[in-house]
Amino acid sequence: MPLPSATPAATPFDPASATIAVVTFNRSMLLTKLLESIVAMDPKPGHVVIVDNASTDDTTEVVESFRDRIGTEIVYTRLDTNTGGSGGFSEGMRIAYELGSTWIWMMDDDVEVMPDGLARMGAWAPRFKSIQGRRYDYDGSEFYWQYRVAEPLAIPIPFAPAGFDDSGYKEMNSGCFEGMFIHRDIVAQIGLPDPRFFIYWDDQMYGWLASRKTTAVIVDEFVLRRTREIKQWDMGIRHMNASSNAYRYYIMRNRGYIKQYYRSLGVYNPVLFGLGSALTFGKEIIRLVFVERTVRGTSNLFRGIRDGRRIAKDRSWKPMPPLAASAGQPAA
């Protein structure tokens, strides 16, 4: 589709003001594909921040091999321990923000960027401050992302309409770190992604927080392609991906953090939130039976529920704080 035109009063998008923030862990072959795609980008971002979650493979050597040919500045940080995607993206966001980046484009290491991806995202930058692009799946099909959350239940809406009208965008109240494009003004207001999640729900929560500060949108622009094949169950109009024991645990445990955020913002309804937790549990049972063809793994769900209750009872818990506007450059 054609790129949207900026409004006359809007500040034109400068690609050099954007930073791509990547989190990687022991997947140097996938990271190589992503970095190769950045080599081919036109225009390129001002920085590429790579947060390495204590990889034990040749990730460091791979990153160094791209410094002289990627066409932009690489900022590489190798953490001492694996902090999960949540910790990695929190650190990547922090670095990008302190570099003075106006726009921060988050992505996992298992995607590649379309050559004109930054131009397509930047075309929407004068209008919105929290933007999600679209992506192709591993097989080249259009990937459907659940861009709306049923707020009282704190779960994604699986059947939110996939189509776009002539505006080229739809409002969302969620987020995905596989392609989130966010302005530093919003980061300053809501703080960094919460590393306590480790994995799962962290990006949905961050996108929801952003949507409370600005009009967040998903745009009809294919800017990424997934490079890793994931086992799926074809449900006809939707797919359900395979999971893992770790994901099952954090899916349930991290609802304790969501409950704490909801309480802090005055939107927590115990009955509806509890229904959302029950639906989440049921979905994971369906995933086990129909996608992974097993019933082993339910113990991880119950462990997650137990630990999530402990988190929800923690009276000392605080949400992530807003950032000082003085870091890097003042928020506009």
C-alpha positions as CSV (number, residue, x, y, z in Angstrom):
1,M,0.0,0.0,0.0
2,P,1.2,3.6,-0.5
3,L,3.0,5.3,2.3
4,P,0.9,7.8,4.3
5,S,1.9,11.5,3.9
6,A,2.9,13.5,6.9
7,T,0.7,16.3,8.1
8,P,2.1,19.8,7.2
9,A,2.7,20.7,10.9
10,A,4.4,17.4,11.8
11,T,8.1,17.0,12.2
12,P,9.6,14.9,9.3
13,F,10.9,11.5,10.3
14,D,14.7,11.3,10.4
15,P,15.9,7.6,10.1
16,A,19.1,8.5,12.0
17,S,16.9,9.3,15.0
18,A,15.8,5.7,15.2
19,T,17.5,2.8,17.0
20,I,16.8,-0.9,16.3
21,A,17.1,-2.8,19.7
22,V,17.6,-6.5,19.3
23,V,17.7,-9.2,22.0
24,T,19.5,-12.5,21.3
25,F,20.4,-15.7,23.1
26,N,22.4,-18.6,21.6
27,R,20.9,-18.1,18.1
28,S,23.8,-16.7,16.2
29,M,22.6,-18.2,12.9
30,L,19.2,-16.4,13.2
31,L,21.0,-13.2,14.4
32,T,23.1,-13.4,11.2
33,K,20.0,-13.3,9.1
34,L,18.7,-10.3,10.9
35,L,21.9,-8.4,10.6
36,E,22.2,-9.2,6.9
37,S,18.8,-7.8,6.4
38,I,19.9,-4.6,8.2
39,V,22.8,-4.4,5.8
40,A,20.3,-4.3,2.9
41,M,18.0,-1.7,4.5
42,D,17.5,1.7,2.9
43,P,17.3,3.9,4.9
44,K,19.2,2.6,7.9
45,P,18.7,3.6,11.6
46,G,21.2,5.6,13.5
47,H,22.1,2.7,15.8
48,V,21.6,-1.0,16.2
49,V,21.7,-2.0,19.8
50,I,22.2,-5.7,20.4
51,V,21.7,-7.1,23.9
52,D,23.2,-10.6,24.3
53,N,21.6,-12.6,27.1
54,A,24.9,-14.3,28.1
55,S,25.1,-16.5,25.0
56,T,27.5,-19.4,25.0
57,D,27.8,-19.7,21.2
58,D,29.7,-17.5,18.7
59,T,27.3,-14.5,19.0
60,T,30.1,-12.0,20.0
61,E,32.1,-13.0,16.9
62,V,29.1,-12.7,14.6
63,V,28.3,-9.2,15.9
64,E,31.9,-8.1,15.4
65,S,32.0,-9.4,11.9
66,F,29.2,-6.9,10.9
67,R,30.6,-3.7,12.4
68,D,32.4,-2.6,9.3
69,R,29.7,-3.5,6.8
70,I,26.4,-2.9,8.4
71,G,26.3,0.7,7.5
72,T,25.3,2.1,10.9
73,E,26.7,2.0,14.5
74,I,26.4,-1.2,16.5
75,V,26.2,-0.9,20.2
76,Y,26.8,-4.4,21.6
77,T,26.2,-5.4,25.3
78,R,26.7,-8.9,26.6
79,L,25.0,-9.5,29.9
80,D,26.5,-11.7,32.6
81,T,23.3,-13.8,33.0
82,N,20.3,-14.7,30.9
83,T,17.7,-12.1,32.0
84,G,15.0,-13.4,29.5
85,G,13.4,-11.5,26.8
86,S,12.0,-9.1,29.4
87,G,15.3,-8.2,30.9
88,G,17.0,-8.0,27.5
89,F,14.4,-5.6,26.1
90,S,14.5,-3.5,29.2
91,E,18.2,-3.2,28.9
92,G,18.0,-2.5,25.1
93,M,15.4,0.2,25.6
94,R,17.5,1.8,28.3
95,I,20.6,1.9,26.1
96,A,18.6,3.2,23.1
97,Y,17.0,5.9,25.3
98,E,20.3,7.0,26.7
99,L,21.7,7.2,23.2
100,G,19.2,10.0,22.7
101,S,17.1,8.0,20.2
102,T,13.8,9.5,19.3
103,W,12.4,6.2,18.0
104,I,13.1,2.7,19.3
105,W,12.3,-0.3,17.2
106,M,12.3,-3.5,19.2
107,M,12.8,-6.9,17.6
108,D,13.8,-10.5,18.4
109,D,16.6,-12.2,16.7
110,D,14.3,-14.5,14.8
111,V,13.0,-11.9,12.3
112,E,14.5,-10.1,9.4
113,V,13.6,-6.5,8.3
114,M,12.2,-5.6,4.9
115,P,14.6,-3.4,3.0
116,D,12.2,-0.4,3.2
117,G,10.9,-1.3,6.6
118,L,12.2,1.8,8.4
119,A,10.8,4.1,5.8
120,R,7.4,2.5,6.1
121,M,7.4,2.8,9.9
122,G,8.8,6.3,9.7
123,A,6.0,7.4,7.4
124,W,3.6,7.0,10.3
125,A,5.9,8.6,12.9
126,P,4.5,12.2,12.4
127,R,1.0,10.9,13.4
128,F,1.5,8.3,16.2
129,K,3.9,7.5,19.0
130,S,3.3,3.8,19.5
131,I,3.2,1.9,16.3
132,Q,3.2,-1.8,15.4
133,G,4.0,-3.0,11.9
134,R,2.9,-6.3,10.4
135,R,5.1,-9.3,9.6
136,Y,5.2,-12.3,7.4
137,D,5.3,-15.8,8.9
138,Y,8.1,-18.2,8.2
139,D,6.3,-19.6,5.2
140,G,5.6,-16.2,3.7
141,S,2.0,-16.1,4.9
142,E,0.5,-13.0,6.6
143,F,1.0,-13.4,10.4
144,Y,-2.0,-12.5,12.5
145,W,-1.2,-10.7,15.7
146,Q,-3.7,-10.2,18.5
147,Y,-3.6,-6.5,18.7
148,R,-6.5,-5.9,21.1
149,V,-6.7,-6.9,24.8
150,A,-9.9,-7.5,26.7
151,E,-8.8,-5.2,29.5
152,P,-10.9,-6.5,32.4
153,L,-9.8,-10.1,31.6
154,A,-6.2,-9.1,30.8
155,I,-6.1,-11.5,27.8
156,P,-5.7,-10.9,24.1
157,I,-8.8,-11.0,21.9
158,P,-8.1,-13.8,19.3
159,F,-10.8,-12.8,16.8
160,A,-10.3,-9.0,16.5
161,P,-10.8,-8.1,12.9
162,A,-7.7,-8.7,10.7
163,G,-8.7,-6.5,7.8
164,F,-7.8,-2.8,7.4
165,D,-9.9,0.0,5.9
166,D,-8.6,2.9,3.8
167,S,-7.0,4.6,6.8
168,G,-4.3,1.9,6.8
169,Y,-4.3,1.5,10.6
170,K,-6.3,0.2,13.5
171,E,-6.1,1.3,17.1
172,M,-4.6,-1.2,19.5
173,N,-4.2,-1.5,23.3
174,S,-1.4,-4.1,23.3
175,G,2.2,-4.5,22.1
176,C,4.7,-7.0,20.8
177,F,8.4,-6.6,21.1
178,E,8.7,-8.4,17.8
179,G,8.3,-5.0,16.0
180,M,7.2,-2.4,18.5
181,F,8.1,1.1,17.2
182,I,7.8,3.6,20.1
183,H,8.7,7.2,20.7
184,R,11.0,8.3,23.5
185,D,8.2,10.6,24.9
186,I,6.1,7.5,25.7
187,V,9.1,5.6,27.1
188,A,9.8,8.6,29.4
189,Q,6.3,8.5,30.7
190,I,5.8,4.8,31.3
191,G,9.4,3.8,32.1
192,L,11.3,0.8,30.8
193,P,9.8,-2.6,30.1
194,D,9.6,-4.6,33.3
195,P,12.4,-7.2,33.5
196,R,10.6,-9.0,36.3
197,F,8.4,-10.8,33.8
198,F,11.4,-12.6,32.4
199,I,9.3,-13.9,29.4
200,Y,5.7,-13.6,28.4
201,W,3.1,-10.8,29.0
202,D,5.8,-8.2,29.2
203,D,5.3,-6.7,25.8
204,Q,1.5,-6.9,26.0
205,M,1.7,-5.0,29.3
206,Y,4.1,-2.4,27.9
207,G,1.9,-1.8,24.9
208,W,-1.2,-1.5,27.1
209,L,0.6,1.0,29.3
210,A,1.6,3.0,26.2
211,S,-2.0,3.0,24.9
212,R,-3.0,4.7,28.1
213,K,-0.7,7.6,27.2
214,T,-1.2,7.9,23.4
215,T,-3.2,6.5,20.5
216,A,-1.4,3.2,19.8
217,V,-1.9,1.7,16.3
218,I,-1.1,-1.3,14.2
219,V,-0.5,-0.2,10.6
220,D,-1.0,-2.1,7.4
221,E,2.7,-2.3,6.6
222,F,4.6,-5.5,6.2
223,V,8.0,-4.7,7.7
224,L,9.3,-7.9,9.2
225,R,9.5,-11.6,8.3
226,R,9.9,-14.4,10.9
227,T,12.9,-16.6,10.1
228,R,12.2,-19.4,12.6
229,E,9.6,-22.1,12.0
230,I,7.3,-22.9,14.9
231,K,5.1,-25.9,15.3
232,Q,1.4,-24.8,14.9
233,W,-2.1,-26.1,15.0
234,D,-4.1,-24.8,12.1
235,M,-7.5,-23.8,13.4
236,G,-8.8,-22.6,10.1
237,I,-8.9,-18.9,10.5
238,R,-6.2,-18.7,13.2
239,H,-3.1,-20.7,14.2
240,M,-2.0,-21.8,17.7
241,N,1.8,-22.1,18.3
242,A,3.6,-24.7,20.3
243,S,4.9,-23.6,23.7
244,S,7.4,-24.9,26.2
245,N,7.4,-25.8,29.9
246,A,9.1,-22.5,30.7
247,Y,6.5,-20.5,28.8
248,R,3.7,-22.4,30.5
249,Y,5.1,-21.5,33.9
250,Y,5.6,-17.8,33.1
251,I,2.2,-17.5,31.4
252,M,0.5,-18.2,34.7
253,R,3.1,-16.7,37.1
254,N,3.2,-13.4,35.4
255,R,-0.5,-12.8,35.8
256,G,0.6,-11.9,39.3
257,Y,2.5,-8.9,37.9
258,I,-0.4,-7.9,35.7
259,K,-2.7,-8.0,38.7
260,Q,-0.3,-5.7,40.5
261,Y,-0.2,-3.2,37.6
262,Y,-4.0,-3.3,37.4
263,R,-4.3,-2.5,41.1
264,S,-1.8,0.3,40.9
265,L,-3.8,1.9,38.0
266,G,-7.2,1.2,39.6
267,V,-8.6,-1.1,36.9
268,Y,-8.5,-4.4,38.7
269,N,-11.8,-6.4,38.8
270,P,-11.2,-9.6,40.8
271,V,-14.0,-11.5,39.2
272,L,-13.2,-10.7,35.6
273,F,-9.5,-10.9,36.1
274,G,-10.0,-14.4,37.6
275,L,-12.1,-15.4,34.6
276,G,-9.2,-14.2,32.4
277,S,-6.8,-16.4,34.3
278,A,-9.1,-19.4,34.0
279,L,-9.4,-18.8,30.2
280,T,-5.6,-18.6,30.0
281,F,-5.2,-21.8,31.9
282,G,-7.7,-23.5,29.6
283,K,-6.0,-22.2,26.5
284,E,-2.7,-23.7,27.6
285,I,-4.4,-27.1,28.2
286,I,-5.7,-27.0,24.7
287,R,-2.3,-26.0,23.4
288,L,-0.8,-29.0,25.1
289,V,-3.3,-31.5,23.8
290,F,-3.9,-30.3,20.3
291,V,-0.5,-28.7,19.3
292,E,2.0,-30.7,21.3
293,R,-0.1,-33.9,21.6
294,T,0.7,-34.5,25.2
295,V,-0.7,-33.9,28.7
296,R,2.8,-33.6,30.3
297,G,3.6,-30.0,31.4
298,T,0.5,-29.2,33.4
299,S,2.6,-29.1,36.6
300,N,4.3,-26.0,35.2
301,L,1.0,-24.2,34.9
302,F,0.2,-25.0,38.6
303,R,3.6,-23.9,39.7
304,G,3.1,-20.6,37.8
305,I,-0.3,-20.1,39.5
306,R,1.3,-20.7,43.0
307,D,4.1,-18.2,42.4
308,G,1.9,-15.7,40.8
309,R,-0.3,-15.6,43.9
310,R,2.9,-14.9,46.0
311,I,3.7,-12.0,43.6
312,A,0.2,-10.6,43.9
313,K,0.4,-10.6,47.7
314,D,3.7,-8.6,47.8
315,R,2.8,-5.3,49.4
316,S,6.2,-3.9,48.7
317,W,5.7,-4.2,44.9
318,K,6.1,-1.1,42.8
319,P,5.5,-0.6,39.0
320,M,8.4,0.5,36.8
321,P,9.1,4.2,37.4
322,P,9.0,6.9,34.6
323,L,12.3,8.0,33.2
324,A,13.9,11.4,33.7
325,A,13.5,13.5,30.6
326,S,17.1,14.7,30.9
327,A,18.6,11.4,29.7
328,G,20.1,11.8,26.2
329,Q,17.8,14.5,25.1
330,P,14.6,16.1,26.6
331,A,11.3,14.6,25.8
332,A,9.3,16.9,23.5
